């Protein structure tokens, strides 16, 4: 019995596609390889050069910070661009900014090139150029300042110069600390001493 014409056509079509489709796939793949763009090594993601040997020789930490509360209720916070562990209980940080806020609401902004933590005394030694800015608008500059971490105490290491609403002044030292009034109330004062010279400039 003869097979229907439709079945013969279907069988031939299937046989042709079995050969044609793999050949078409090979042709497409060949064209991809022939016309694909070559890889340019310069297009690779650039990586920063890191001196591994230097990091191993001198470990450091970026974005370091310190935050604490003194016994009399003042808050002290510092942040540094880079911190390096030291020896004998000492650590050094560079690019330092911070804030000391006393319970009376006054704020003193601190900025220093470097700071060293003396763990044995609990003092932060700001050095290499330090600037303090008070809430009253007084800007005080000195080569160094010592800042206590257990109580409100900021004292200069050497002579200071200052400018503000009252004018320009220089002194042998300056000290910010807590004192008490005769009634026993807490008071936070900034005191200049040791040869104070003031150039008074009245506000217009």
Residue pairs with C-beta under 8 A, 6 or more apart in sequence:
58 84
59 84
59 85
60 82
60 83
60 84
60 85
61 82
61 83
61 84
62 81
62 82
62 83
63 79
63 80
63 81
64 79
64 80
64 82
64 83
64 93
65 77
65 78
65 79
65 80
66 76
66 77
66 78
66 79
66 98
66 117
66 124
67 75
67 76
67 77
67 78
68 75
68 76
68 77
68 149
69 75
69 76
70 76
70 148
70 149
70 150
70 151
70 152
71 150
71 151
72 103
72 151
72 152
72 178
72 186
73 102
73 103
74 100
74 101
74 102
74 103
74 152
74 178
74 188
75 99
75 100
75 101
76 98
76 99
76 100
76 147
76 149
77 98
77 99
78 93
78 96
78 97
78 98
78 110
78 115
78 124
79 96
79 97
79 98
80 93
80 94
80 95
80 96
80 115
81 93
81 94
81 95
81 96
82 93
82 94
82 95
83 91
83 92
83 93
83 94
84 91
84 92
84 93
84 94
85 91
86 92
86 116
89 118
89 119
89 120
90 116
90 117
90 118
90 119
91 116
91 117
91 119
92 114
92 115
92 116
93 114
93 115
93 116
93 117
94 113
94 114
95 113
95 114
96 110
96 111
96 112
96 113
96 114
96 115
96 126
97 109
97 110
97 111
98 109
98 110
98 111
99 107
99 108
99 109
99 110
100 107
100 108
100 110
100 147
100 152
100 154
100 176
101 107
101 108
102 108
102 152
102 178
102 188
103 186
103 188
104 186
104 187
104 188
105 135
106 134
106 135
106 136
106 188
107 134
107 135
108 132
108 133
108 134
108 135
108 154
108 176
109 132
109 133
109 134
110 126
110 130
110 131
110 132
110 145
110 147
111 130
111 131
111 133
112 126
112 127
112 128
112 129
112 130
112 131
112 145
113 127
113 128
113 129
113 130
114 126
114 127
114 128
115 124
115 125
115 126
115 127
116 124
116 125
116 127
117 123
117 124
117 125
118 124
118 125
122 148
122 149
122 150
123 146
123 147
123 148
123 149
124 146
124 147
124 148
124 149
125 144
125 145
125 146
125 147
125 157
126 144
126 145
126 146
126 147
127 143
127 144
127 157
128 143
128 144
129 141
129 143
130 141
130 142
130 143
130 144
130 145
131 139
131 140
131 141
132 139
132 140
132 141
132 145
132 154
132 176
133 139
133 140
134 140
134 164
134 190
136 164
136 165
137 164
137 165
138 162
138 163
138 164
138 165
138 166
138 190
139 162
139 163
139 164
140 156
140 160
140 161
140 162
140 174
141 160
141 161
141 162
142 156
142 157
142 158
142 159
142 160
142 161
142 174
143 157
143 158
144 156
144 157
144 158
145 154
145 155
145 156
145 157
146 153
146 154
146 155
146 156
146 157
147 153
147 154
148 154
151 178
152 176
152 177
152 178
152 188
153 175
153 176
153 177
153 178
154 175
154 176
154 177
155 173
155 174
155 175
155 176
155 177
156 173
156 174
156 175
158 172
158 173
159 170
159 171
159 172
159 173
159 194
160 170
160 171
160 172
160 173
160 174
160 192
161 168
161 169
161 170
162 168
162 169
162 170
162 171
162 174
162 192
163 169
165 203
166 198
166 200
166 201
167 198
167 199
167 200
167 201
168 198
168 199
168 201
169 192
169 196
169 197
169 198
169 199
170 195
170 196
170 197
171 192
171 193
171 194
171 195
171 196
171 197
172 193
172 194
172 195
172 196
173 192
173 193
173 194
174 190
174 191
174 192
174 193
175 190
175 191
175 193
176 188
176 189
176 190
176 191
177 188
177 189
177 191
178 186
178 187
178 188
179 186
179 187
179 188
179 189
180 186
180 187
181 187
